[in-house]
Amino acid sequence: MWVNGGKIALIRLATLAMRLALTVYVTGMLGLAALGQFGIVLGLAAFVPAAVGMGLNFHLCREIVGGDAADRIATIRDRMRWTCTMLAAASAIALPVWWYFAGPPTVMILLAAATLWLEALAMDIYLAMTGLRENVLANIGVALRSAAWVPIAIGVGLLWPELRSLETILACWIVGHLANLSMLAAIMARRGYGRRWRSDAPTGWVRGSLAKGVQVWPSDIALVLITFGDRFILSATVSDDAVGLYVFYWTFANMIQTLAQSAIVTPALPRLVEQYGADRGQWMVSVRRLGIAIPLAGIAMAAGILTVIWLGHRFVPQAGFPWQALIAVLVFAAVIARFAGDFLSTVLNSAGAVRSYTLLNTGFAAALMLAIGAGALGAGIEGAAVASLLTALLFNALKLAAIVRLRS
């Protein structure tokens, strides 16, 4: 686990460097308001896969753990066909509604819609590959679709100022997705999976799992709202520049969560699933180790990243780095607390604790949205960050209590 985790960490570090470069570019060249708008698209890119997934990915990863990967290809195919069906239905509803209320969709709206389609399919692929223990390859795909295109977008904007826009960024994002899909198609063909994809009979897995998936579906949506719901609320309660400031600090703080999640937590899920079934004592040992390592690593990385932001603000003013110490510290603390909660949710997932997993995540999401809304109305983004931190700490304690009960 740790060897692969190191490889994945290197891939994710390169990916995060590109994403942070994009944040710096948008902040310096397009402004905080544009960064806030792009942050909304990023939030939707996380929300749509959960909304159309109907909880099936919770069960997909557990279903395909172990056994021959080739025998699991038809299950993955059926899962992705369901996603395409749901996306088509959602598009058939959303685009006419947009046209009625806001007029014909702009180029940016159409590009954003295409990006959301691709993000939903990419999430299916990523989780399926994680279940097959192709973690390194899965994260190479993440790098292609989320970061490899960033230098192109920045270069185009710098060379041709008239193309310096969010539309250009979204178009390059789509190109990254197409590169990822091309890589996966080539790998499937080389391993002989393409033939199984085309010829294997329908598995009926979606039909058999949908009832169970719907039980988890509210929790999947809740997990996205826990991470991205704050920006949706802030966009309705504070100025575009304030949303951009919040998204700026959140983007840097989220680097901690993304790195640890992809390098440690997600790869650990298949092993935790197996340990819980075979030896709960060893399962608890693994949970404790990860539970100590992850927050400590998060705090250390947060201190380093905040220092870099301050140095950029102080000595590289042309980069446009904003610096408001209180907001920065509060946003970082809130993101780390939420990430600790994500890890605890993963532990509940590994034990198949569907009821606790669903109730605690949906309860946290509802409480968090209410708290952030009240905090934002009362004290702007500072109030929203304080409310987020306190709510996360409360529900982390509740998740810990649920995990302790599972060890027996």
C-alpha positions as CSV (number, residue, x, y, z in Angstrom):
1,M,0.0,0.0,0.0
2,W,2.7,2.5,1.0
3,V,4.8,1.8,-2.2
4,N,1.9,2.5,-4.4
5,G,0.9,5.3,-2.2
6,G,4.3,6.9,-2.9
7,K,3.9,6.6,-6.6
8,I,0.4,8.0,-6.4
9,A,1.6,10.9,-4.3
10,L,4.2,11.8,-6.9
11,I,1.5,11.7,-9.6
12,R,-0.8,13.8,-7.5
13,L,1.9,16.3,-6.6
14,A,2.4,17.0,-10.3
15,T,-1.3,17.1,-10.8
16,L,-1.8,19.5,-7.9
17,A,1.0,21.7,-9.1
18,M,-0.7,22.2,-12.4
19,R,-4.1,22.8,-10.7
20,L,-2.5,25.4,-8.4
21,A,-0.8,27.0,-11.4
22,L,-4.3,27.3,-13.0
23,T,-5.6,28.9,-9.8
24,V,-2.7,31.4,-9.9
25,Y,-3.3,32.1,-13.6
26,V,-7.1,32.7,-13.2
27,T,-6.5,34.9,-10.1
28,G,-3.8,37.0,-11.7
29,M,-5.2,37.2,-15.3
30,L,-9.0,37.0,-14.9
31,G,-9.5,38.1,-11.3
32,L,-11.2,36.8,-8.1
33,A,-14.7,37.0,-9.6
34,A,-13.7,34.7,-12.5
35,L,-12.1,32.3,-10.0
36,G,-15.3,32.2,-8.1
37,Q,-17.3,31.4,-11.2
38,F,-14.8,28.6,-12.1
39,G,-15.1,27.3,-8.6
40,I,-18.9,26.9,-9.1
41,V,-18.2,24.8,-12.2
42,L,-15.7,22.7,-10.2
43,G,-18.4,22.2,-7.6
44,L,-20.9,21.1,-10.1
45,A,-18.3,18.7,-11.6
46,A,-18.3,16.9,-8.2
47,F,-22.0,17.2,-7.6
48,V,-23.3,15.8,-11.0
49,P,-21.5,12.3,-10.7
50,A,-23.1,11.9,-7.2
51,A,-26.5,13.1,-8.4
52,V,-26.7,10.7,-11.4
53,G,-24.9,7.9,-9.7
54,M,-27.8,7.0,-7.4
55,G,-25.4,5.4,-4.9
56,L,-24.2,2.6,-7.2
57,N,-20.5,3.5,-6.9
58,F,-20.6,2.7,-3.1
59,H,-21.4,-0.9,-4.1
60,L,-19.4,-1.1,-7.3
61,C,-16.0,-0.8,-5.5
62,R,-17.0,-3.5,-3.1
63,E,-18.5,-5.7,-5.8
64,I,-15.3,-5.9,-8.0
65,V,-12.7,-6.2,-5.3
66,G,-10.8,-9.5,-5.8
67,G,-11.1,-12.0,-8.6
68,D,-10.1,-11.7,-12.3
69,A,-10.3,-8.2,-13.6
70,A,-11.6,-9.4,-17.0
71,D,-14.6,-11.0,-15.3
72,R,-15.5,-7.6,-13.9
73,I,-15.4,-5.6,-17.1
74,A,-19.1,-6.3,-18.0
75,T,-20.2,-5.0,-14.5
76,I,-18.2,-1.8,-15.1
77,R,-19.7,-1.4,-18.6
78,D,-23.2,-1.8,-17.3
79,R,-22.5,0.8,-14.6
80,M,-21.3,3.3,-17.2
81,R,-24.2,2.7,-19.5
82,W,-26.5,3.6,-16.6
83,T,-24.5,6.8,-16.0
84,C,-25.0,7.7,-19.7
85,T,-28.7,7.1,-19.5
86,M,-29.0,9.3,-16.4
87,L,-26.9,12.1,-17.9
88,A,-29.0,12.1,-21.1
89,A,-32.2,12.4,-19.0
90,A,-30.7,15.1,-16.9
91,S,-29.6,17.1,-20.0
92,A,-33.0,16.7,-21.6
93,I,-34.5,18.4,-18.6
94,A,-31.8,20.9,-17.7
95,L,-31.1,22.5,-21.1
96,P,-34.7,23.4,-22.0
97,V,-35.2,24.8,-18.5
98,W,-32.1,26.9,-18.9
99,W,-33.3,28.1,-22.3
100,Y,-36.7,29.1,-20.9
101,F,-35.4,31.1,-17.9
102,A,-32.0,32.4,-19.2
103,G,-32.3,32.2,-23.0
104,P,-30.2,30.1,-25.4
105,P,-27.2,28.5,-23.7
106,T,-23.9,30.3,-24.2
107,V,-20.7,28.7,-25.4
108,M,-19.5,28.6,-21.8
109,I,-22.7,26.8,-20.7
110,L,-22.4,24.2,-23.4
111,L,-18.7,23.6,-22.6
112,A,-19.6,23.3,-18.9
113,A,-22.3,20.7,-19.7
114,A,-19.9,18.6,-21.8
115,T,-17.4,18.8,-19.0
116,L,-20.0,17.6,-16.5
117,W,-20.8,14.6,-18.7
118,L,-17.1,13.6,-18.9
119,E,-16.6,14.1,-15.2
120,A,-19.4,11.8,-14.3
121,L,-18.0,9.0,-16.6
122,A,-14.5,9.7,-15.3
123,M,-15.7,9.1,-11.7
124,D,-17.1,5.7,-12.7
125,I,-13.8,4.8,-14.3
126,Y,-11.7,6.0,-11.4
127,L,-13.7,4.1,-8.7
128,A,-13.8,1.0,-10.9
129,M,-10.0,1.0,-11.4
130,T,-9.6,1.5,-7.6
131,G,-11.7,-1.5,-7.0
132,L,-9.5,-3.5,-9.4
133,R,-6.4,-2.2,-7.5
134,E,-5.2,-0.3,-10.5
135,N,-4.5,2.7,-8.3
136,V,-1.5,4.1,-10.1
137,L,-3.1,3.9,-13.5
138,A,-6.3,5.4,-12.1
139,N,-4.3,8.4,-10.9
140,I,-2.5,8.8,-14.2
141,G,-5.9,9.2,-15.6
142,V,-6.8,11.8,-13.1
143,A,-3.6,13.7,-14.1
144,L,-4.6,13.6,-17.7
145,R,-8.1,14.8,-17.3
146,S,-7.6,17.3,-14.6
147,A,-4.1,18.8,-15.0
148,A,-2.1,17.8,-18.1
149,W,-4.0,20.3,-20.2
150,V,-3.4,23.2,-17.8
151,P,-0.1,24.4,-19.4
152,I,-1.9,24.5,-22.8
153,A,-4.7,26.6,-21.4
154,I,-2.2,29.0,-19.7
155,G,0.0,29.2,-22.8
156,V,-2.9,30.0,-25.1
157,G,-4.1,32.7,-22.7
158,L,-0.6,34.3,-22.5
159,L,0.1,34.1,-26.2
160,W,-3.3,35.2,-27.4
161,P,-5.0,37.6,-24.9
162,E,-8.3,37.4,-26.8
163,L,-8.5,33.7,-25.8
164,R,-7.8,34.5,-22.1
165,S,-11.2,33.3,-20.8
166,L,-13.0,30.6,-18.9
167,E,-14.3,29.2,-22.2
168,T,-10.7,28.4,-23.3
169,I,-10.0,26.7,-19.9
170,L,-13.2,24.5,-20.2
171,A,-12.3,23.6,-23.8
172,C,-8.8,22.5,-22.7
173,W,-10.4,20.5,-19.8
174,I,-12.5,18.6,-22.3
175,V,-9.3,17.8,-24.3
176,G,-7.8,16.3,-21.2
177,H,-10.8,14.1,-20.7
178,L,-10.6,12.8,-24.3
179,A,-6.9,12.1,-23.8
180,N,-7.7,10.0,-20.7
181,L,-10.4,8.0,-22.5
182,S,-8.0,7.4,-25.4
183,M,-5.4,6.0,-23.0
184,L,-7.9,3.7,-21.3
185,A,-9.2,2.4,-24.6
186,A,-5.7,1.6,-25.7
187,I,-5.0,-0.3,-22.4
188,M,-8.2,-2.2,-22.6
189,A,-7.5,-3.3,-26.2
190,R,-3.9,-4.4,-25.3
191,R,-5.2,-6.5,-22.3
192,G,-8.0,-8.0,-24.2
193,Y,-10.7,-6.3,-22.1
194,G,-12.2,-4.6,-25.2
195,R,-13.5,-7.9,-26.5
196,R,-15.1,-8.7,-23.1
197,W,-16.6,-5.2,-23.0
198,R,-18.3,-5.8,-26.4
199,S,-19.2,-9.4,-26.1
200,D,-20.1,-10.2,-22.5
201,A,-23.8,-10.5,-21.8
202,P,-25.5,-7.9,-19.6
203,T,-24.9,-8.7,-15.9
204,G,-28.1,-7.3,-14.4
205,W,-25.9,-5.8,-11.7
206,V,-27.4,-2.3,-12.0
207,R,-30.9,-3.7,-11.6
208,G,-29.9,-5.8,-8.7
209,S,-28.0,-3.1,-6.9
210,L,-30.2,-0.1,-7.5
211,A,-32.4,-0.6,-4.4
212,K,-29.3,-0.8,-2.2
213,G,-27.7,2.1,-4.0
214,V,-30.7,4.4,-3.4
215,Q,-30.2,3.9,0.3
216,V,-26.7,5.3,0.0
217,W,-27.5,8.0,-2.7
218,P,-28.4,10.7,-0.2
219,S,-25.1,10.2,1.5
220,D,-23.2,10.4,-1.8
221,I,-24.8,13.8,-2.5
222,A,-24.2,14.8,1.1
223,L,-20.5,14.1,0.8
224,V,-20.3,16.4,-2.2
225,L,-22.2,19.1,-0.5
226,I,-19.9,18.8,2.5
227,T,-17.0,19.6,0.2
228,F,-18.5,22.0,-2.3
229,G,-21.8,23.1,-0.9
230,D,-20.2,26.1,0.8
231,R,-19.4,27.9,-2.5
232,F,-23.0,27.4,-3.7
233,I,-24.3,29.1,-0.6
234,L,-21.7,31.8,-0.6
235,S,-22.5,32.6,-4.3
236,A,-26.0,33.5,-3.1
237,T,-25.0,35.5,0.0
238,V,-21.7,37.4,-0.7
239,S,-20.1,39.2,-3.6
240,D,-18.3,37.4,-6.5
241,D,-15.0,38.7,-5.3
242,A,-15.6,37.3,-1.8
243,V,-16.5,33.9,-3.3
244,G,-13.3,34.1,-5.3
245,L,-11.3,34.8,-2.2
246,Y,-12.8,31.9,-0.4
247,V,-12.3,29.6,-3.4
248,F,-8.6,30.8,-3.6
249,Y,-7.8,29.6,-0.1
250,W,-10.0,26.5,-0.4
251,T,-8.1,25.5,-3.5
252,F,-4.8,25.5,-1.7
253,A,-6.3,23.8,1.4
254,N,-7.9,21.2,-0.7
255,M,-4.5,20.2,-2.1
256,I,-3.9,18.5,1.3
257,Q,-7.1,16.6,1.1
258,T,-6.6,15.5,-2.5
259,L,-3.1,14.3,-1.9
260,A,-3.8,12.3,1.2
261,Q,-7.1,11.0,-0.1
262,S,-5.7,9.6,-3.4
263,A,-2.3,8.4,-2.0
264,I,-3.5,6.9,1.3
265,V,-7.2,6.7,2.0
266,T,-8.7,5.5,-1.3
267,P,-6.1,2.9,-1.9
268,A,-6.6,1.6,1.7
269,L,-10.3,1.0,1.1
270,P,-10.1,-2.5,-0.5
271,R,-7.7,-3.6,2.2
272,L,-9.9,-2.2,5.0
273,V,-12.9,-4.1,3.4
274,E,-10.9,-7.4,3.5
275,Q,-9.6,-6.8,7.0
276,Y,-13.0,-6.0,8.5
277,G,-14.3,-9.4,7.2
278,A,-11.2,-11.4,8.3
279,D,-9.9,-9.7,11.4
280,R,-11.6,-6.8,13.1
281,G,-8.7,-6.3,15.5
282,Q,-6.3,-5.8,12.6
283,W,-8.9,-3.6,10.9
284,M,-9.0,-1.3,14.0
285,V,-5.2,-1.2,14.1
286,S,-5.1,0.1,10.5
287,V,-7.9,2.6,11.2
288,R,-5.9,4.0,14.2
289,R,-2.7,4.3,12.2
290,L,-4.4,6.2,9.4
291,G,-6.4,8.2,11.8
292,I,-3.2,9.5,13.5
293,A,-1.1,10.0,10.3
294,I,-3.7,11.8,8.2
295,P,-4.4,14.8,10.6
296,L,-0.8,15.2,11.5
297,A,0.2,15.3,7.8
298,G,-2.6,17.7,7.1
299,I,-1.5,20.2,9.8
300,A,2.1,20.1,8.7
301,M,1.2,20.6,5.0
302,A,-1.2,23.4,5.9
303,A,1.6,25.3,7.7
304,G,3.9,25.0,4.7
305,I,1.2,26.0,2.2
306,L,0.1,29.1,4.2
307,T,3.7,30.2,4.3
308,V,4.0,29.9,0.6
309,I,0.8,32.0,0.1
310,W,2.1,34.7,2.4
311,L,5.5,34.7,0.6
312,G,3.7,35.0,-2.7
313,H,1.6,37.9,-1.5
314,R,4.6,39.7,0.1
315,F,7.2,39.3,-2.5
316,V,5.4,38.5,-5.8
317,P,2.6,41.0,-6.0
318,Q,2.2,40.5,-9.7
319,A,0.8,37.0,-8.9
320,G,-2.2,38.7,-7.3
321,F,-2.2,36.4,-4.2
322,P,-4.7,37.8,-1.7
323,W,-3.7,37.6,2.0
324,Q,-6.3,37.8,4.8
325,A,-4.8,35.8,7.7
326,L,-7.9,35.1,9.6
327,I,-9.9,33.9,6.6
328,A,-6.9,31.8,5.4
329,V,-6.4,30.0,8.7
330,L,-10.2,29.4,9.2
331,V,-10.6,28.0,5.7
332,F,-7.6,25.7,6.1
333,A,-8.8,24.4,9.5
334,A,-12.3,23.8,8.2
335,V,-11.0,21.8,5.2
336,I,-8.8,19.7,7.3
337,A,-11.6,18.9,9.7
338,R,-13.9,17.9,6.8
339,F,-11.2,15.7,5.4
340,A,-10.8,13.9,8.7
341,G,-14.5,13.3,8.5
342,D,-14.2,11.9,4.9
343,F,-11.7,9.4,6.2
344,L,-14.0,8.4,9.0
345,S,-16.8,7.9,6.3
346,T,-14.4,5.7,4.4
347,V,-13.9,3.6,7.5
348,L,-17.7,3.2,7.9
349,N,-17.8,2.3,4.2
350,S,-15.2,-0.5,4.6
351,A,-17.3,-2.0,7.4
352,G,-20.5,-1.9,5.2
353,A,-22.1,0.3,7.9
354,V,-24.7,1.7,5.4
355,R,-27.1,3.1,8.0
356,S,-24.4,4.9,10.0
357,Y,-22.6,6.0,6.9
358,T,-25.8,7.5,5.4
359,L,-27.3,9.0,8.4
360,L,-24.2,10.7,9.6
361,N,-23.2,12.1,6.2
362,T,-26.6,13.3,5.3
363,G,-27.0,14.8,8.8
364,F,-23.6,16.5,8.5
365,A,-24.4,17.9,5.1
366,A,-27.8,19.3,6.2
367,A,-26.3,20.8,9.4
368,L,-23.3,22.2,7.5
369,M,-25.4,23.9,4.9
370,L,-27.6,25.5,7.5
371,A,-24.6,26.5,9.6
372,I,-22.7,28.0,6.6
373,G,-25.8,29.9,5.5
374,A,-26.3,31.4,8.9
375,G,-22.7,32.1,9.3
376,A,-22.4,33.8,5.9
377,L,-25.5,35.9,6.5
378,G,-24.2,37.0,9.9
379,A,-20.5,37.5,9.3
380,G,-19.6,36.8,5.6
381,I,-17.0,34.3,4.7
382,E,-15.4,34.5,8.1
383,G,-18.7,33.4,9.7
384,A,-19.1,30.6,7.1
385,A,-15.7,29.2,7.8
386,V,-16.2,29.2,11.6
387,A,-19.6,27.5,11.2
388,S,-18.0,24.9,8.9
389,L,-15.2,24.1,11.3
390,L,-17.4,23.7,14.4
391,T,-20.0,21.6,12.6
392,A,-17.3,19.3,11.2
393,L,-15.7,18.7,14.6
394,L,-19.1,17.8,16.0
395,F,-19.9,15.2,13.4
396,N,-16.4,13.8,13.5
397,A,-17.0,12.9,17.1
398,L,-20.3,11.2,16.2
399,K,-18.5,9.2,13.4
400,L,-15.8,8.1,15.8
401,A,-18.4,6.9,18.2
402,A,-20.0,4.8,15.4
403,I,-16.7,3.3,14.5
404,V,-15.9,2.3,18.0
405,R,-19.2,0.4,18.2
406,L,-18.3,-1.5,15.0
407,R,-15.1,-3.1,16.4
408,S,-17.1,-5.5,18.5
